[in-house]
Amino acid sequence: MSLPIINVIGSLNTDLVTRTSRFPKPGETVTSKSFSTGCGGKGANQAVACARFSRPKNARATVHVKMVGAVGEDFFGGQLLSSLEGDGIDVSSIQKVRGQSTGTANIIVEESTGENQILVIPGANHSLQPEMFHELPAPKPALIVLQLEIPVATVVQVMRAAKQQKIPVLLNPAPAVALPEDIYQGLDHLVMNEGEAALLSELERGDLPLHNYLSKICGKFHSLGVLVVIITLGADGVFWSEREHGKGHVSAAKVKEVVDTTAAGDTFVGVYAVEIVTSGGSVKNAMTRANKAAARTVEKEGAQSSIPWRDEVHDSVSGG
């Protein structure tokens, strides 16, 4: 029996990470504590999260994860491909683009809080153009996972092609930019953080209690046709709403110490995707496991290096 396929279409970056005691103010120079490089990009991070959560380390996968994207013909590109292959990810649909550099992300991590600031240089990621996705190739995946670090027009085209071919889609609209309203019609899963939700909904909170505000945001996206809306809230947990099956809130999973939040959102998306494909589609259970996996991620440094394997995440779905 063939494995279900998850196609992650998105960005691949090399992360250039500086760790500092605090973020510099505009015009200020601060001496940092360390510098390192690592593999990243929201697309690649989410593919790694899918691959690692599809099995315990060194065990057989329960999902075939394919990464679709582009790198440059440079050292960073080769490093990214080798790293993804090491996690068991199918890299046959990653292009090597001549004359383009591999995408990079300059990341500053504030050690006192674990928070980060990120500046992305797209490079080869922007070679993915809409005309490449008029028809999505076989074999048909069980789910397509998308973000917004490749051209928005390309993401829109992929979503329209997926709708025509009846392929479920999970959209993580990060970094958030305005999207055509028609692409939300029939969208299976919309996963975003609170800031992205506010920007894309164009709804202000005003004096509303937080959960009332989040419910209002979810209601707007349901009215546009989205089936499942999930809003991650960091230390405040996750708010979710299914158009036909209610809504609710899950508290944040317990964290020993927040070290680095860089890949927390991408871990959430990847784990949620695997659970939806392999575990009968229970949104609440998938979200709870994804919440727990993201909590393990923030306890370690780095992006892909911090993403846990399945056996590193407690399997209970009963709560924090």
N, C-alpha and C positions, 0 to 999 in steps of 0.2 A: 504494500500500500504506500503510495507516494505521500510525502510530507506536505502539509499546507505551506504555501509560499507567501512571504511578506516582502513586497518590493518597497524599499526606502529610496525615494527619489529626492536628492538634495545635495547639500554642500559637503565638501571635504576640505579641511583646513589643517595647517600646522599651527599649533598654539605656541606663542612666545610669551612665557609667563614670568611676570615679575611679582615677587612677594614683598610687601612693605608693612610697616607698623601702622600706617594710616595713609589715606589718599592725599596726594598733594592738592593744594588750593590753586586756582588759576594764577599762573606766573611764578609759582613756587617750585623750588627744586628740593627733593627729598631723597636721602640716601636709602636705597632699598636693601632688603636682607638677602635676597637670592634671585637667580634667574635660571629658567629651565625651558626646554622645548618638549612638546608632546603632540600626539595626534588628536585632532578634534574636528570641528565643523558640526553643526547641528544634525545634518543628515547622517554623517558617519557615526556620531555619538549615539544616535537613536538606533542605527543598525547594530552597533556593538551591544547596546542594551537588549535589543531583541535577541541577538545570538547568545549572549550570556545567560539570559533568563530562560532560554529555551532548553537548558540542560544544566545539571551540575557540572563543575569543571572536570574535564577529561571524560565525560560521558557522551552518549550519542544524542544528537539534537532532536527536538520534537517539531521544529519548524525549519524550513529552508529560507534563509534570509539573503536577499539579493540587494546589493547597493548599486544604484544607478546615478552616475555623476561624472565629474571630469577633474583631472589633475594636469599639471604641467609636466613636460618632459624634463624634470629636474630631480635633485636629490630628495626634496621633501615629498614629491609625488610618489617616488619609488618606496619611500619609507611608509607612507600611508597605505599603499597597496599591500605591502608585506604584513603590516600590523593587522589589517582587516582579514587577510587570509589566515593569519594566526588564530583569529577568533572563529574561524569556520565560515566566514561570509563569502558569498559568491561575488567576485569582483569582475566577472566577464563583461559586465555592462558599464564599466568605468572607462571613459575615454582618456587617452593621453594626448593633450593638445599642444601641438608644436607652436612655439612663439608666445606661449602664455605661461606665467608663473603659477605654481600651485597656490591656492588661497591661503592666506595667513590671518591669524587673529592675535592681536596684541592684548594681553589680559593682565590687568593689575588686580592682585588679591590683597585685601586689607586683612592682615592676620588677626587683629583684635576682634573682628566681627565675622570673618569668613566671607564677607560680601565681595563682589567683583565689579570692575568696569571693563568693557570689552570694545575694542576698535577692530573692525573686520575689513580686510582687503580682499575682495572677491576673487581676483585672478581668473583661473580657468573655470571657476564655478559659473561665470556669466557666459560661457560658451554654450550652455544648454539653452537652446532656442525653441520657441513654440512649434516650428515646423517639424521638429524631430519627433513630435508626439501626437501627430494627427491620428494615429492608430497605435494602441499599446500592444507590444508584441506578445505572442504566446511564449510560455504557458501562462494561463490566466491565474493571477495571484488571488489569495483569499482576502488580502487587504493591501492597499497602497497607503504609505505614510509620507506626508509632505510637510515642508516648512517653507519659510520665505527668505532663505539666504541664496536662492537661485533667482533668476528674473521672475518677477510676479506674473508677467504674461505667459511664461512657461508653466508655472503652477496652475494658472487658470485653464490653459489648454489641456493639461494632464487631467484636471478635474472634469472638464467637459467630455474628454474622450472616455474617462472611466465611467461616467454616468451613462454614456451611450452604450458602453460594453457591459454595463451592470456589474461593475467592480466596486466593492465598498472602499471608502476613503476615510482616512483619519487626517485632519488638517491641524497642524500646530502653527498658528499664524505669528511666527516670531522670526525676525523682528516685525512688529505690527505695522502694516500699512493698509490703507483703504483698499477694499476689494469690491469687484462688481457684485451687487446684491444677488444676481441670478445664480451665482455659483454656490450659494448656501442652500438652494433648493435641493432637497434630497441628500444633503451631506450627512454621512452616517455619524461621524464623531468630530467634534470641535473641542480641542484641548488647548487652553491658554491660561496665562497667569492673570492676576487682578488688573494690572496695568494695561495689558493687551486687551482685556475684556472691556475696560472703560473706554479706551481709545477707539476700538472697532465698533462698539455699540453707540458711541457718541451720547451716552447717558450720564448725567451728573448725579452724584449721590445725594447732595443736599443734606437734609436732616434725617434721611432714612437710616434705620439700623442696617448694619452690614448685610445680614442675610436677606432682608427685604430688598436691598439694592441689588444683590447678586441674583435674586429671583427675578427681578425686573429685567436684568440683562439677559438672563436665560430665556425669559419670555419673548424678548425681541428676536433672538436668534431662532427660537422655535417658530415664530410667526413668519420668518423668512424661509423656513423649511428644514432646519437642522434637527436631526433626530435626538442626538445626545450632546449636551453641553457640559463641559467640565471646566471649572475655574480653580486653579491651584493658588493657595494662599500662603505658601511658605510655612512659617511657624504656626499659622492659624488653621492648617489643614487643607481640606479640599471641599468645595461645594459642587454638587452635581445635579443635573436635571435631565430626565428622559421625557420626551414629549408625550408619550403614552403611559408612562409608568411612575410618575411622581418625581420627587426631588428630595435632597437631604444634604447633610454635612458629615464629613468624617474628620475627626481630630487628627492632628499631626502625630505621626509615629514618634516614639521617644528617640532622642539623639544623645549619645554620650557627650560629644563635644562637636560644635560646628567648626570645621577646618576650612572647607572650600565649597561654595555652593554652585560652582561653574556648571557642572553636568547634572544637577539635580532634576531640572525640568526635562532634559533629554532622557534621563533614566526613567522618569515617570512615564513618558510617552512610549518608550520602547517596551517596557514591562506591560503596560496597559494593552498595547497592541498584541503581544504574545498571548496574554490571558484571554482577550476577546476571541482570538482565532482558535485557541486550543481548549478552552474551558467552558464552552457552551454559551458564551456571549453575555454572562452576568456582569453588568456594568459595575454594580457596587462591589462585587468581589474583585474584579479586575482593578478597580480604582484603589481598593484597600491594599492589595498586594503591591501595586505601583507606588503607593504612598510609603510603604515600608521599605521598598528598594531605594527610593530617593533618600530616605533617612540614612541608610547605610552609605550612600554616595557622599553625603556632605561631611562624613566623618574622616574622609581621606583627601589628600592633595590630588590635584590634576583633574583632567576631563575624563578621557577613556580609561585612564589608569585607576580611577576611583569607582568605576561602574562594577557592581557586584555580580557574581555568578548566582545561579538559582539557589544553590545550597548555602549561600551566605545570607539569604533572606529568610527570616522565620516564616513558615508556611501558614500560620494561623491567619484567618480573615475576621477574627472576632473583635479586633480593635487595636488601639495603640500599642 
